Every structure is written in structure tokens, then in C-alpha cells.
Amino acid sequence: MLRDTHLIIDLNDLEHNLNSIKTYCDKNTLIGAVLKANAYGHGVKYIAKHLYTLGIRRFLVATLIEAIELKKHNASYDVMIMGHTPDNYLNEIVKYQIVPTLFSLEQAIQLNEHGKNVDQVIRIHLKIETGFNRLGLQITPQAPAIVKEINALSHIEIEGIFTHLALKDRSSDIKQIQTFQAFVKALERINIIIPIHHVCDSIGMVLYPEYHMNMVRIGALLYGLESEEKGVLDIKPIMRMVTKPSQKKFLEKGETISYGHRWQALENTQIATLPFGYADGYPRQLYEKGFVSVNNKKYPLAGIICMDQCMIDLGDDDISLDAEVEIIGPQIPVSQLANLAMTNKNDIVCSLSQRLPRVYTKNKQVIYLNNPLVGDHYDN
Ligand SMILES: *Cc1c(COP(=O)(O)O)cnc(C)c1O
């Protein structure tokens, strides 16, 4: 692995979460696995590979590069981009057989031309604006006619139609869903029948089982990043982040630590240096707030967090240089770090950098290793 600081991802727990999601959804509802941002920091290559072996066929990402990455791993993955693809890269959609999200006639016409050039019909999903006001075709009086024109393009197949919920409260979400459904109905009245409809992300899926439609788009719950809305679902976090101390030292009362000497020992104390820092994605703002766990006991970070290292205050305790230090895991849940860093759980995990080796275990055995900086990938 070449480094003490690394991530351990438990594929049994991933399967467990997937099974909880499957149990909650109708068996005809497609489960789209959201793999954007390096699978929320969990390492997209082996998360995708494992989900594929578990029968998941639809993978969703945010950007073209993420989609191409997945297609290069396995051309038979069905990969959809949920974000915008710039006009000048639409040819890549055709080249790699990716399913883009479109929300304008202009792009549909351009994509249709690319499809014509190679005589391929391109599947697309249409995104509809229902109140989030981020991305989507606005529901103007002309909107059905626009969709009709897109639908009539020879090399475009509208496979899906979707919108995204703001999740403010039930009444505003239902209003968005009803706006969406009314638009789908309006399309059906002019004989545009789109097979796949979807509105729910993880929270939407839990809150609105009556609105799963034909597909749900699930990220956070797969990784066990549960929210208060997880409701009846049995979900486990699948990642741990661990390290080992690089050095220990005894400091006398009054001695200081790290940049600016901002931390000062109030008593004689034992300090350990740990080889992770903000360049690994650990939030620098956890200065004076963060802690790690060793042998089920918590120790606070001491001093400003450096790019690659930080220190912890062990007080009167001693730990072995071989001790496993938990940075994220059962003792230090992502939710707690997120609260302390005043952000959300997704932000914490998707920031975990490529510099961290990721190992994947199944039945407690390591089956994959992903260490992309040195080209180390293995399947065991
Ligand atoms: C990221 C994203 C999702 C997944 O959200 P989770 O809450 O992680 O399940 C679903 N839909 C869209 C459009 C997204 O951008």
C-alpha cells in the first residue's frame, strides 16, 4: 500500500446497503448508482466493479470526464451524466456511448448530427426544471413543442425524463413532483411516451416511496452516509480512514506545537505525530475541534493541521507506534466530523484525495487495492 494513512472500504457493507435499498424499492424500480466525485471519495473503479457484480447496471456521474473514466474501466457499464456537457464535447458522448442529460433543443440538434455521422441513435435523458432552478428545461407554454421536436430527431431517443428535488419540506417537494408529473402528462397527450421517469435521490427515495417512478438515483445511502431521513432503512457506513503514528514525543508544560505556535501544552504531555493532513482532504478547519480514536479512546488534534501531518495530544497515555489510529470510522462518524467542520457528510468524504490508497475488503479479506498515483490497482 506504501502508506500508513489509507481508506478501508467494506464491500460486504456496500452490499448490505444495496440490499436495504432494494428491499425498500419496488422490484421493477431501476436503481441508478450515483458514482460522481470518485464514488463520493470511496474510489469509483472498484465501487463500480463491485456494484456491477451485484447486478447494478446504471451508473450516474456529474461530468463527461467521470463518464469516460467509467467507460474506460468497462465499456459495458451504462453511464449517464447528470450535469451539463459542453457543446464542443458532444462528439465524446457518441464516441464512448454515454447517456447525457439534455435540456435544450439546440444541444439535441447538435447531438443528433453527431449521431447521424456514425449512424447511431443516442439515448438521452431530459432534465426538467421544477423549482430547484439549477439545470433543466423550463416549463413554458412552448416546452411540449420543444420536446416534440427533440423526440422527432432521427438519431435521438429520449429514454428518460427527470427532475431534482430541493428537499425543503414535504409540501414544496410534492409541488415539484406534481409539476413534473403534469408535464409528463402533457407530453403523453401529444403522444410522447418516455419510458423512464425519475425524481428521487437518497433522501427523496426514503421520504417518497410513492414517487420512485421507474428509477431512483442513489448516492449517499449506498455509502452508508445516513441522514435523519433514513427512516426505516438499515444502512452502515462502508468506509474507515486509518493511519499509524510516525513519531511520539514528550512535551513539557509551556512547549508549543505547529505553525504559529498556536497550541501550547498546559501540562507535561505526550504527543504523537500522524501522517495525514489537509492535502488528504481532512478539513483544515478542524483545527482545535477534530479528534481521532486509538484503542477506542478519543484524542484531540493539537496545533494547526498541516498539509501532510498533524499532531494529537495523548495526555498521560502512551500508544504504540504500531497502534491503529482511526480518523473516520465507527468511533468518529463522518456526521460528527461534518458537524465540527460546519459542512455536510458528502463534502467530507468526496474531498478525500487520490493520494490516499484505498483497500477493499470482502469477508475481512482484501480483494482490491487502488493506489492510482503509482498505478497500483489489483484484483485479488
Ligand atoms: C448527486 C445527485 C444525486 C444523488 O444524491 P444522494 O443524496 O447522494 O443520493 C441524485 N440526483 C442528482 C441530480 C444528483 O446530482
The ligand as a Tripos MOL2 file, in Angstrom:
@<TRIPOS>MOLECULE
LIG
   15    15     1     0     0
SMALL
NO_CHARGES

@<TRIPOS>ATOM
      1 C1        -25.7520   13.7780   -6.5720 C.3       1 LIG1
      2 C2        -27.1130   13.5930   -7.1520 C.ar      1 LIG1
      3 C3        -27.9360   12.5540   -6.6920 C.ar      1 LIG1
      4 C4        -27.5620   11.6450   -5.5420 C.3       1 LIG1
      5 O1        -27.8140   12.2650   -4.3120 O.3       1 LIG1
      6 P1        -27.7140   11.4670   -2.9210 P.3       1 LIG1
      7 O2        -28.3950   12.3360   -1.9650 O.co2     1 LIG1
      8 O3        -26.2680   11.3010   -2.6370 O.co2     1 LIG1
      9 O4        -28.3920   10.1700   -3.1220 O.co2     1 LIG1
     10 C5        -29.1520   12.3840   -7.3140 C.ar      1 LIG1
     11 N1        -29.5400   13.1930   -8.3270 N.ar      1 LIG1
     12 C6        -28.7760   14.2000   -8.7820 C.ar      1 LIG1
     13 C7        -29.2710   15.0420   -9.9090 C.3       1 LIG1
     14 C8        -27.5440   14.4390   -8.2070 C.ar      1 LIG1
     15 O5        -26.7870   15.4450   -8.6570 O.3       1 LIG1
@<TRIPOS>BOND
     1     1     2 1
     2     2     3 ar
     3     2    14 ar
     4     3     4 1
     5     3    10 ar
     6     4     5 1
     7     5     6 1
     8     6     7 2
     9     6     8 1
    10     6     9 1
    11    10    11 ar
    12    11    12 ar
    13    12    13 1
    14    12    14 ar
    15    14    15 1
@<TRIPOS>SUBSTRUCTURE
     1 LIG1         1 GROUP 0 **** ****
